[in-house]
Amino acid sequence: MDEAAMVVMIVTVVVGKVALVAGLWLRLRYRAQQDSARLACMTSVVREVASRGGHVDLEDERVGCGRSRLLLSAQSVHLDNGAA
């Protein structure tokens, strides 16, 4: 194998690895933003219900992502975001 073919092969492998890592990073960033938006929405809804004198026990579980549980009543607020 000559030098040009070797350089092309190495560059191709490196570019492929960089593209893979960039894709995984973008996917993780998107998932984190979606989870943050979902938690903010759930929190605001539950706080609104609790502020009107209600009691809410909301639990959200996603496969591979863990579990979020919100317990709200008119007297207390508790947020537990634990991994499953």
Beta strands, then each sheet from edge to edge (+ up, - down):
strand 1: 56-62
strand 2: 66-72
strand 3: 77-82
sheet 1: 1+ 2- 3+
end
